[in-house]
């Protein structure tokens, strides 16, 4: 299995904590754990992370890989060349763009996991920590390894509630996840504190076109809240078609049969671009387990200062615009349901790829409206929000184009994904930052 931590910020303490989770997984479940730190931080921060990696105590069954972007690029070039995909330079840029991409960093973890022969990927984030009960950390990997990849009927004893329709009992558990406690997953709580009505209108912008006022408000009330604030006291794990509103990407694991067939959108500077596979699993009627071993969420200071504030609000804006193209795909997948799977419960990728390609032509009118509402709402808030509205205004046409281009890129990446995965499996790992001494 691959336990991965993508990061572009200082997180030495998180590396130490995730190292403990890796040791727990290997010791309790007898699995080989590849702890993969994908590091996009600057040179001095990378050096601090290297010290944190070196300080991890050796443990049987645990192998650590700490890769900077140069090593990641080297790996990707070798795989892309071996795959024979069209437009290799463009594919490389989608896999390792110059800007922040939540989907791309997870896609890199997927490919490296395939090269390492892993059967699952378990993702954590650098801005979260583990809860503690009776002096011991509460590791999500406990539920992930109890159920992931096994036939749903065979994992019932490891959950506290079985809500799954028996019709799905023969399918594999393809996703295990929890959420977070603490602050909102998206750093917009200040907006709610300043003006609840503005908050409701802005968050409601990510509802699908044509949603009723009631549907928008229900979405607002349920958005970005995760597992609330109640701390962990005892396990709760539900087997069902997963409630994806209760799963966050800082606390999730996927079976290889999912991520080796479909990538995530690689949209840059767009929060939420890494959530696509949650929809795929649920809509395709693949079982999942949702548990309450929630991560403790906290915010890093740069999100709320000067350029960091502007960058984060832009990522939120691009998230809202991305919905124009994702919702048609979500609707198609939901309508298809179990028809998204073949007789062996594997995803029918061409069906999803065709839907993504069709969504590229979606009328932009709704996105034009979203930008107008954002402009009005942020100016009403005043202060730095009004300043952000000034920053956003000249970018509108470019952002409209980028949202469509991101969807075009996603269609290309889906087409390239199968050959990339096969090239990974054939090429093997050859990762220069591997630390076999921790086996």
C-alpha positions as CSV (number, residue, x, y, z in Angstrom):
1,X,0.0,0.0,0.0
2,X,1.0,3.6,-0.6
3,X,0.5,6.2,2.2
4,X,1.1,9.5,0.6
5,X,1.7,13.1,1.8
6,X,1.8,15.7,-0.9
7,X,3.2,19.0,0.4
8,X,4.4,22.4,-0.7
9,X,4.9,23.9,2.8
10,X,6.8,23.2,6.0
11,X,5.4,20.1,7.7
12,X,8.1,18.2,9.6
13,X,5.8,17.4,12.4
14,X,3.2,15.9,10.0
15,X,6.0,13.7,8.4
16,X,6.8,12.4,11.9
17,X,3.1,11.7,12.6
18,X,2.4,10.0,9.3
19,X,5.5,7.9,9.9
20,X,3.8,6.6,13.0
21,X,0.7,5.8,11.0
22,X,2.9,3.8,8.5
23,X,4.4,1.8,11.4
24,X,1.0,1.1,12.8
25,X,-0.3,-0.1,9.4
26,X,2.7,-2.4,8.9
27,X,2.6,-3.8,12.4
28,X,-1.1,-4.2,12.8
29,X,-2.0,-5.5,9.4
30,X,1.2,-7.1,8.1
31,X,1.3,-5.0,4.9
32,X,4.2,-3.5,3.1
33,X,3.8,0.3,3.4
34,X,5.4,2.7,1.0
35,X,5.4,6.1,2.7
36,X,5.6,8.6,-0.2
37,X,6.3,12.2,0.5
38,X,5.8,14.3,-2.7
39,X,7.6,17.5,-1.9
40,X,7.1,20.7,-3.9
41,X,8.5,23.0,-1.2
42,X,11.5,25.3,-1.6
43,X,15.1,24.1,-1.1
44,X,15.4,25.1,2.6
45,X,12.1,23.5,3.5
46,X,12.9,20.4,1.6
47,X,16.1,20.1,3.6
48,X,14.1,20.3,6.9
49,X,11.8,17.6,5.5
50,X,14.8,15.4,4.6
51,X,15.9,15.6,8.3
52,X,12.4,14.7,9.4
53,X,12.4,11.7,7.0
54,X,15.9,10.7,8.2
55,X,14.7,10.8,11.8
56,X,11.9,8.3,11.2
57,X,12.8,5.1,13.2
58,X,13.4,2.0,11.1
59,X,10.4,-0.3,11.0
60,X,9.8,-3.7,9.5
61,X,7.6,-3.4,6.4
62,X,8.0,0.3,5.9
63,X,9.8,1.9,3.0
64,X,10.1,5.7,2.7
65,X,10.4,7.7,-0.5
66,X,11.0,11.5,-0.3
67,X,10.9,13.0,-3.7
68,X,11.5,16.6,-4.7
69,X,10.0,17.9,-8.0
70,X,13.1,17.1,-10.0
71,X,12.9,13.4,-9.0
72,X,9.2,13.4,-9.7
73,X,9.8,14.9,-13.1
74,X,12.5,12.4,-13.9
75,X,10.1,9.5,-13.1
76,X,7.3,11.1,-15.1
77,X,9.4,11.6,-18.2
78,X,10.5,8.0,-18.1
79,X,7.0,6.8,-17.8
80,X,5.6,9.2,-20.4
81,X,8.3,8.2,-22.9
82,X,7.6,4.5,-22.3
83,X,3.8,5.0,-22.6
84,X,3.9,6.3,-26.2
85,X,1.1,8.8,-25.4
86,X,0.3,11.6,-27.8
87,X,1.5,15.1,-26.8
88,X,4.0,13.9,-24.2
89,X,5.1,17.5,-23.3
90,X,1.5,18.5,-22.6
91,X,0.9,15.4,-20.6
92,X,4.0,16.1,-18.5
93,X,2.8,19.6,-17.9
94,X,-0.6,18.2,-16.7
95,X,1.1,15.8,-14.4
96,X,3.6,18.4,-12.9
97,X,2.4,21.9,-13.7
98,X,4.2,25.0,-12.5
99,X,1.2,26.1,-10.4
100,X,-0.6,24.5,-7.5
101,X,-2.7,21.5,-8.6
102,X,-4.4,19.3,-6.0
103,X,-5.4,16.8,-8.6
104,X,-2.0,16.6,-10.3
105,X,-0.1,15.9,-7.0
106,X,-2.5,13.1,-6.3
107,X,-2.2,11.7,-9.8
108,X,1.5,11.6,-9.3
109,X,1.0,9.5,-6.2
110,X,-1.3,7.2,-8.2
111,X,1.3,6.5,-10.9
112,X,4.2,6.1,-8.4
113,X,2.0,3.6,-6.4
114,X,1.4,1.7,-9.6
115,X,5.1,1.6,-10.3
116,X,5.7,0.3,-6.7
117,X,3.2,-2.4,-7.1
118,X,0.8,-1.0,-4.5
119,X,-2.8,-2.1,-4.3
120,X,-4.1,1.0,-2.7
121,X,-3.3,4.7,-2.1
122,X,-4.0,6.4,1.2
123,X,-3.8,10.2,1.2
124,X,-3.1,12.7,4.0
125,X,-2.4,16.4,3.9
126,X,0.2,18.7,5.4
127,X,-2.4,21.0,7.2
128,X,-3.9,18.3,9.4
129,X,-3.1,16.1,12.3
130,X,-4.5,13.1,14.1
131,X,-6.9,13.1,17.0
132,X,-5.8,11.5,20.2
133,X,-7.8,9.1,22.5
134,X,-6.3,7.9,25.8
135,X,-2.9,9.2,24.8
136,X,-2.8,7.4,21.4
137,X,-3.3,8.8,17.9
138,X,-6.5,7.8,16.1
139,X,-5.3,6.5,12.8
140,X,-7.7,6.4,9.8
141,X,-5.7,3.7,8.2
142,X,-7.2,1.3,10.7
143,X,-10.6,1.3,8.8
144,X,-8.9,1.7,5.5
145,X,-7.0,-1.6,5.7
146,X,-9.9,-3.4,7.4
147,X,-12.1,-3.0,4.3
148,X,-10.4,-1.6,1.2
149,X,-10.4,-3.9,-1.8
150,X,-12.3,-6.7,-0.1
151,X,-15.7,-7.9,-1.2
152,X,-18.4,-5.8,0.6
153,X,-20.0,-8.9,2.1
154,X,-16.8,-9.9,3.7
155,X,-16.1,-6.6,5.6
156,X,-19.4,-6.4,7.6
157,X,-17.7,-7.6,10.8
158,X,-15.3,-4.7,10.7
159,X,-17.9,-1.9,10.5
160,X,-20.4,-0.7,13.1
161,X,-23.3,-0.3,10.6
162,X,-24.1,-2.1,7.3
163,X,-26.5,0.1,5.3
164,X,-25.5,-1.4,1.9
165,X,-28.2,-2.8,-0.4
166,X,-27.5,-6.5,-0.6
167,X,-27.5,-6.1,-4.4
168,X,-24.0,-4.6,-4.0
169,X,-22.6,-7.0,-1.5
170,X,-20.5,-8.8,-4.2
171,X,-18.7,-5.7,-5.3
172,X,-15.3,-4.6,-3.9
173,X,-15.0,-1.8,-1.3
174,X,-13.4,0.8,-3.4
175,X,-13.2,3.8,-1.1
176,X,-12.7,4.2,2.6
177,X,-12.7,7.7,4.0
178,X,-13.5,10.0,6.9
179,X,-13.5,13.8,7.2
180,X,-12.1,16.4,9.5
181,X,-13.0,18.3,12.6
182,X,-12.3,21.9,13.3
183,X,-12.4,24.8,10.9
184,X,-14.2,24.7,7.5
185,X,-12.3,22.8,4.9
186,X,-12.4,25.9,2.7
187,X,-11.0,29.0,4.3
188,X,-14.1,31.2,3.9
189,X,-15.3,31.2,7.5
190,X,-14.4,34.9,7.8
191,X,-17.0,35.7,5.1
192,X,-19.7,34.0,7.2
193,X,-18.6,36.0,10.2
194,X,-18.8,39.2,8.3
195,X,-22.1,38.7,6.5
196,X,-24.2,35.5,6.6
197,X,-26.3,36.5,3.6
198,X,-23.2,37.1,1.5
199,X,-21.8,33.7,2.7
200,X,-25.0,31.9,1.7
201,X,-25.0,33.6,-1.7
202,X,-21.3,32.9,-2.4
203,X,-21.3,29.3,-1.3
204,X,-24.6,28.7,-3.1
205,X,-22.7,29.5,-6.4
206,X,-21.4,26.0,-6.5
207,X,-24.9,24.5,-6.8
208,X,-25.8,23.1,-10.2
209,X,-27.4,25.4,-12.8
210,X,-31.2,25.4,-12.2
211,X,-31.0,24.4,-8.6
212,X,-34.0,25.7,-6.5
213,X,-33.5,28.2,-3.6
214,X,-34.1,25.3,-1.2
215,X,-31.5,23.1,-2.8
216,X,-29.0,25.9,-2.8
217,X,-29.6,26.5,0.9
218,X,-29.3,22.8,1.8
219,X,-26.0,22.8,-0.1
220,X,-24.8,25.8,1.8
221,X,-25.7,24.3,5.1
222,X,-23.9,21.1,4.4
223,X,-20.8,22.5,2.7
224,X,-17.3,22.4,4.0
225,X,-18.3,21.4,7.5
226,X,-16.8,17.9,7.5
227,X,-17.3,16.0,10.7
228,X,-18.1,19.1,12.7
229,X,-16.3,19.8,16.0
230,X,-17.1,16.7,18.1
231,X,-13.9,14.8,19.0
232,X,-13.5,11.1,18.6
233,X,-14.6,8.9,21.5
234,X,-15.4,5.6,19.8
235,X,-15.5,4.1,16.3
236,X,-18.4,4.5,13.9
237,X,-17.9,3.0,10.4
238,X,-20.7,2.7,7.9
239,X,-20.7,0.3,4.9
240,X,-22.8,1.7,2.1
241,X,-22.6,3.6,-1.2
242,X,-20.4,6.3,0.4
243,X,-21.7,9.6,1.6
244,X,-19.1,11.7,-0.2
245,X,-20.1,14.8,1.8
246,X,-18.6,13.0,4.8
247,X,-15.2,12.3,3.1
248,X,-12.3,14.7,2.7
249,X,-9.2,14.2,0.6
250,X,-7.0,14.6,3.6
251,X,-8.5,11.4,4.9
252,X,-9.2,8.9,2.1
253,X,-8.0,5.7,0.5
254,X,-8.8,4.3,-2.9
255,X,-8.5,0.8,-4.2
256,X,-6.1,0.5,-7.2
257,X,-9.0,-0.6,-9.5
258,X,-10.3,2.9,-9.3
259,X,-7.2,5.1,-9.6
260,X,-5.5,2.9,-12.1
261,X,-8.4,3.5,-14.5
262,X,-9.2,7.1,-14.0
263,X,-7.1,10.2,-13.0
264,X,-8.2,13.3,-11.3
265,X,-8.6,16.7,-13.1
266,X,-5.3,18.5,-13.1
267,X,-6.8,22.0,-13.0
268,X,-4.3,24.5,-11.5
269,X,-5.1,26.9,-8.7
270,X,-8.5,25.3,-8.2
271,X,-9.5,23.9,-4.9
272,X,-11.7,20.8,-5.0
273,X,-10.1,19.5,-8.2
274,X,-9.1,16.3,-6.4
275,X,-12.7,15.2,-5.5
276,X,-13.8,13.7,-8.8
277,X,-13.2,10.1,-7.9
278,X,-15.5,10.3,-4.9
279,X,-18.3,11.0,-7.3
280,X,-17.2,8.2,-9.6
281,X,-17.2,5.6,-6.8
282,X,-20.6,6.6,-5.5
283,X,-22.3,7.0,-8.8
284,X,-20.9,3.7,-10.2
285,X,-22.5,2.0,-7.1
286,X,-19.2,0.8,-5.8
287,X,-19.3,0.2,-2.0
288,X,-17.4,2.3,0.5
289,X,-16.9,2.7,4.2
290,X,-17.2,6.1,5.8
291,X,-15.8,6.3,9.3
292,X,-15.3,8.9,12.1
293,X,-11.6,8.8,12.6
294,X,-11.5,12.4,11.4
295,X,-8.4,14.4,10.8
296,X,-7.9,17.7,12.8
297,X,-8.0,20.5,10.2
298,X,-6.1,23.7,10.7
299,X,-5.2,26.6,8.4
300,X,-1.7,27.7,7.5
301,X,-1.0,31.4,8.0
302,X,-0.2,32.2,4.3
303,X,-3.9,31.8,3.3
304,X,-4.9,34.9,5.2
305,X,-2.1,37.3,4.4
306,X,-1.6,39.6,1.4
307,X,-0.6,37.5,-1.7
308,X,-1.7,34.3,0.1
309,X,-5.2,35.6,0.6
310,X,-5.5,36.7,-3.0
311,X,-4.2,33.3,-4.3
312,X,-6.5,31.3,-2.1
313,X,-9.6,33.4,-3.0
314,X,-8.6,32.9,-6.7
315,X,-8.5,29.1,-6.1
316,X,-12.0,29.3,-4.6
317,X,-13.2,31.3,-7.6
318,X,-11.8,28.8,-10.0
319,X,-13.5,26.0,-8.0
320,X,-16.9,27.7,-8.5
321,X,-16.2,28.0,-12.3
322,X,-15.1,24.4,-12.6
323,X,-18.6,23.3,-11.5
324,X,-20.1,24.4,-14.8
325,X,-18.2,21.5,-16.6
326,X,-18.2,19.0,-13.8
327,X,-21.9,18.9,-13.0
328,X,-23.0,17.6,-16.4
329,X,-20.5,14.8,-15.9
330,X,-21.8,14.1,-12.4
331,X,-25.3,14.0,-13.7
332,X,-24.4,11.6,-16.5
333,X,-22.7,9.3,-14.0
334,X,-25.5,9.4,-11.6
335,X,-28.0,8.6,-14.3
336,X,-25.8,5.7,-15.6
337,X,-25.4,4.2,-12.1
338,X,-24.3,0.6,-12.2
339,X,-24.0,0.7,-16.0
340,X,-20.6,2.5,-15.3
341,X,-19.3,-0.9,-14.3
342,X,-18.5,-4.0,-16.4
343,X,-19.3,-7.5,-15.4
344,X,-16.2,-7.6,-13.1
345,X,-17.2,-4.4,-11.4
346,X,-14.5,-2.4,-13.1
347,X,-15.1,1.2,-14.4
348,X,-16.1,1.6,-18.0
349,X,-13.8,4.5,-18.7
350,X,-14.9,5.3,-22.2
351,X,-18.4,6.2,-20.9
352,X,-17.0,8.7,-18.4
353,X,-14.5,10.1,-21.0
354,X,-17.3,10.7,-23.5
355,X,-19.2,12.6,-20.8
356,X,-16.2,14.8,-20.0
357,X,-15.7,15.6,-23.7
358,X,-19.4,16.6,-24.1
359,X,-19.3,18.9,-21.2
360,X,-16.6,21.0,-22.8
361,X,-19.2,22.7,-24.9
362,X,-21.4,23.8,-22.0
363,X,-22.8,27.3,-22.3
364,X,-20.7,29.8,-20.3
365,X,-23.7,32.0,-19.2
366,X,-23.8,30.5,-15.7
367,X,-20.1,31.2,-15.1
368,X,-20.6,34.8,-16.3
369,X,-23.3,35.0,-13.6
370,X,-21.1,33.5,-11.0
371,X,-18.4,36.0,-11.6
372,X,-20.9,38.9,-11.4
373,X,-22.3,37.6,-8.1
374,X,-18.8,37.2,-6.7
375,X,-17.9,40.8,-7.7
376,X,-21.0,42.2,-6.1
377,X,-20.7,40.1,-2.9
378,X,-17.0,40.8,-2.3
379,X,-17.6,44.5,-2.8
380,X,-20.3,44.4,-0.2
381,X,-17.9,42.9,2.2
382,X,-15.4,45.7,1.7
383,X,-11.8,45.8,2.8
384,X,-9.6,43.2,1.3
385,X,-12.5,41.4,-0.3
386,X,-13.3,44.5,-2.3
387,X,-9.6,44.7,-3.2
388,X,-9.8,41.1,-4.4
389,X,-12.9,42.0,-6.5
390,X,-10.7,44.7,-8.2
391,X,-8.0,42.1,-8.8
392,X,-10.5,39.6,-10.2
393,X,-12.3,42.0,-12.6
394,X,-9.6,42.1,-15.4
395,X,-9.1,38.3,-15.1
396,X,-12.7,37.4,-16.0
397,X,-12.3,36.4,-19.6
398,X,-9.1,34.5,-18.9
399,X,-10.7,32.6,-16.1
400,X,-13.7,31.7,-18.3
401,X,-11.3,30.3,-20.9
402,X,-9.2,28.4,-18.3
403,X,-12.2,26.6,-16.9
404,X,-13.1,25.2,-20.3
405,X,-9.4,24.5,-21.1
406,X,-9.1,22.6,-17.8
407,X,-11.9,20.3,-19.0
408,X,-10.2,19.8,-22.3
409,X,-7.0,18.8,-20.5
410,X,-8.9,16.4,-18.3
411,X,-10.3,14.6,-21.3
412,X,-6.8,14.3,-22.7
413,X,-5.4,13.0,-19.5
414,X,-8.2,10.3,-19.2
415,X,-7.3,9.1,-22.7
416,X,-3.6,8.9,-21.7
417,X,-4.1,7.4,-18.3
418,X,-4.3,3.7,-19.3
419,X,-1.0,3.8,-21.2
420,X,0.6,5.7,-18.4
421,X,-0.4,3.2,-15.8
422,X,0.7,0.3,-17.9
423,X,4.1,2.0,-18.5
424,X,4.5,2.4,-14.7
425,X,3.8,-1.3,-14.1
426,X,6.3,-2.3,-16.7
427,X,9.0,0.1,-15.8
428,X,9.1,-0.5,-12.0
429,X,9.9,2.1,-9.4
430,X,13.6,3.0,-9.7
431,X,13.0,5.9,-7.3
432,X,16.3,7.4,-6.3
433,X,14.9,8.7,-2.9
434,X,13.9,5.3,-1.8
435,X,15.1,4.3,1.7
436,X,15.2,0.5,1.8
437,X,17.0,0.6,5.1
438,X,13.6,1.2,6.7
439,X,12.2,-2.1,5.4
